[in-house]
Amino acid sequence: MRDRDAIAIFDLNEIIGGTSMAGNLHVRNLDDDLILKLKMRAARHGRSAEAEHREILRQVLQNETEPDFDSLAASLRRLTASRKQTPSEELMREGRDER
Protein backbone atom coordinates (compact mmCIF):
# COMPACT_ATOMS: atom_id res chain seq x y z
CA MET A 1 0.00 0.00 0.00
CA ARG A 2 1.32 3.43 -0.89
CA ASP A 3 1.18 6.69 1.11
CA ARG A 4 -1.46 7.91 -1.33
CA ASP A 5 -3.74 5.08 -0.13
CA ALA A 6 -3.25 6.17 3.45
CA ILE A 7 -4.42 9.64 2.54
CA ALA A 8 -7.52 8.13 0.95
CA ILE A 9 -8.26 6.23 4.16
CA PHE A 10 -8.08 9.34 6.30
CA ASP A 11 -9.90 11.63 3.84
CA LEU A 12 -12.87 9.25 3.71
CA ASN A 13 -14.21 10.67 6.98
CA GLU A 14 -13.99 14.18 5.54
CA ILE A 15 -15.85 13.17 2.40
CA ILE A 16 -18.66 11.33 4.18
CA GLY A 17 -18.95 14.01 6.85
CA GLY A 18 -19.46 16.77 4.27
CA THR A 19 -22.68 18.71 4.09
CA SER A 20 -23.66 17.94 0.52
CA MET A 21 -22.87 15.02 -1.73
CA ALA A 22 -24.23 16.72 -4.87
CA GLY A 23 -22.09 19.16 -6.74
CA ASN A 24 -19.78 19.83 -9.60
CA LEU A 25 -16.70 17.95 -10.63
CA HIS A 26 -14.03 19.75 -12.61
CA VAL A 27 -11.45 17.59 -14.37
CA ARG A 28 -8.39 19.48 -15.48
CA ASN A 29 -5.27 18.67 -17.48
CA LEU A 30 -6.80 16.00 -19.72
CA ASP A 31 -4.98 15.03 -22.87
CA ASP A 32 -6.53 16.32 -26.08
CA ASP A 33 -6.75 12.73 -27.32
CA LEU A 34 -8.79 11.71 -24.28
CA ILE A 35 -11.16 14.65 -24.72
CA LEU A 36 -11.64 13.75 -28.38
CA LYS A 37 -12.42 10.14 -27.44
CA LEU A 38 -14.94 11.30 -24.86
CA LYS A 39 -16.64 13.57 -27.39
CA MET A 40 -16.72 10.82 -30.03
CA ARG A 41 -18.18 8.35 -27.54
CA ALA A 42 -20.77 10.92 -26.46
CA ALA A 43 -21.77 11.51 -30.08
CA ARG A 44 -22.18 7.76 -30.66
CA HIS A 45 -24.51 7.60 -27.66
CA GLY A 46 -26.38 10.80 -28.52
CA ARG A 47 -25.25 12.63 -25.40
CA SER A 48 -23.24 15.70 -24.55
CA ALA A 49 -19.66 15.16 -23.41
CA GLU A 50 -20.75 16.14 -19.89
CA ALA A 51 -23.61 13.61 -19.89
CA GLU A 52 -21.26 10.94 -21.23
CA HIS A 53 -18.76 11.73 -18.50
CA ARG A 54 -21.50 11.31 -15.86
CA GLU A 55 -22.58 8.00 -17.43
CA ILE A 56 -19.02 6.65 -17.49
CA LEU A 57 -18.56 7.54 -13.83
CA ARG A 58 -21.93 6.02 -12.93
CA GLN A 59 -21.12 2.76 -14.72
CA VAL A 60 -17.68 2.45 -13.18
CA LEU A 61 -18.74 3.36 -9.65
CA GLN A 62 -22.19 1.79 -9.34
CA ASN A 63 -20.85 -1.57 -8.15
CA GLU A 64 -17.93 -0.12 -6.20
CA THR A 65 -17.97 -1.21 -2.60
CA GLU A 66 -16.41 0.68 0.26
CA PRO A 67 -13.98 -1.25 2.42
CA ASP A 68 -15.25 -2.20 5.85
CA PHE A 69 -13.63 -1.04 9.06
CA ASP A 70 -11.61 -4.25 9.49
CA SER A 71 -10.06 -3.86 6.02
CA LEU A 72 -9.21 -0.21 6.65
CA ALA A 73 -7.70 -1.06 10.05
CA ALA A 74 -5.59 -3.84 8.50
CA SER A 75 -4.37 -1.42 5.83
CA LEU A 76 -3.43 1.11 8.47
CA ARG A 77 -1.56 -1.56 10.47
CA ARG A 78 0.42 -2.51 7.35
CA LEU A 79 1.24 1.14 6.67
CA THR A 80 2.52 1.71 10.18
CA ALA A 81 4.14 -1.68 10.83
CA SER A 82 7.70 -0.36 10.53
CA ARG A 83 7.07 2.69 12.72
CA LYS A 84 7.87 2.79 16.41
CA GLN A 85 4.66 2.31 18.38
CA THR A 86 4.31 3.79 21.85
CA PRO A 87 1.83 1.99 24.11
CA SER A 88 -1.09 4.20 25.13
CA GLU A 89 -0.40 3.77 28.84
CA GLU A 90 3.05 5.32 28.35
CA LEU A 91 1.56 8.27 26.49
CA MET A 92 -1.02 8.77 29.22
CA ARG A 93 1.67 8.59 31.92
CA GLU A 94 3.80 11.15 30.05
CA GLY A 95 0.79 13.42 29.74
CA ARG A 96 0.08 13.23 33.46
CA ASP A 97 3.75 13.85 34.32
CA GLU A 98 3.82 16.99 32.15
CA ARG A 99 0.99 18.62 34.14
C-alpha positions in Angstrom: 0.0 0.0 0.0 1.3 3.4 -0.9 1.2 6.7 1.1 -1.5 7.9 -1.3 -3.7 5.1 -0.1 -3.2 6.2 3.5 -4.4 9.6 2.5 -7.5 8.1 1.0 -8.3 6.2 4.2 -8.1 9.3 6.3 -9.9 11.6 3.8 -12.9 9.3 3.7 -14.2 10.7 7.0 -14.0 14.2 5.5 -15.8 13.2 2.4 -18.7 11.3 4.2 -19.0 14.0 6.8 -19.5 16.8 4.3 -22.7 18.7 4.1 -23.7 17.9 0.5 -22.9 15.0 -1.7 -24.2 16.7 -4.9 -22.1 19.2 -6.7 -19.8 19.8 -9.6 -16.7 17.9 -10.6 -14.0 19.7 -12.6 -11.4 17.6 -14.4 -8.4 19.5 -15.5 -5.3 18.7 -17.5 -6.8 16.0 -19.7 -5.0 15.0 -22.9 -6.5 16.3 -26.1 -6.8 12.7 -27.3 -8.8 11.7 -24.3 -11.2 14.7 -24.7 -11.6 13.8 -28.4 -12.4 10.1 -27.4 -14.9 11.3 -24.9 -16.6 13.6 -27.4 -16.7 10.8 -30.0 -18.2 8.3 -27.5 -20.8 10.9 -26.5 -21.8 11.5 -30.1 -22.2 7.8 -30.7 -24.5 7.6 -27.7 -26.4 10.8 -28.5 -25.2 12.6 -25.4 -23.2 15.7 -24.5 -19.7 15.2 -23.4 -20.8 16.1 -19.9 -23.6 13.6 -19.9 -21.3 10.9 -21.2 -18.8 11.7 -18.5 -21.5 11.3 -15.9 -22.6 8.0 -17.4 -19.0 6.7 -17.5 -18.6 7.5 -13.8 -21.9 6.0 -12.9 -21.1 2.8 -14.7 -17.7 2.5 -13.2 -18.7 3.4 -9.6 -22.2 1.8 -9.3 -20.8 -1.6 -8.1 -17.9 -0.1 -6.2 -18.0 -1.2 -2.6 -16.4 0.7 0.3 -14.0 -1.3 2.4 -15.3 -2.2 5.8 -13.6 -1.0 9.1 -11.6 -4.2 9.5 -10.1 -3.9 6.0 -9.2 -0.2 6.6 -7.7 -1.1 10.0 -5.6 -3.8 8.5 -4.4 -1.4 5.8 -3.4 1.1 8.5 -1.6 -1.6 10.5 0.4 -2.5 7.3 1.2 1.1 6.7 2.5 1.7 10.2 4.1 -1.7 10.8 7.7 -0.4 10.5 7.1 2.7 12.7 7.9 2.8 16.4 4.7 2.3 18.4 4.3 3.8 21.8 1.8 2.0 24.1 -1.1 4.2 25.1 -0.4 3.8 28.8 3.1 5.3 28.4 1.6 8.3 26.5 -1.0 8.8 29.2 1.7 8.6 31.9 3.8 11.2 30.0 0.8 13.4 29.7 0.1 13.2 33.5 3.7 13.9 34.3 3.8 17.0 32.1 1.0 18.6 34.1 
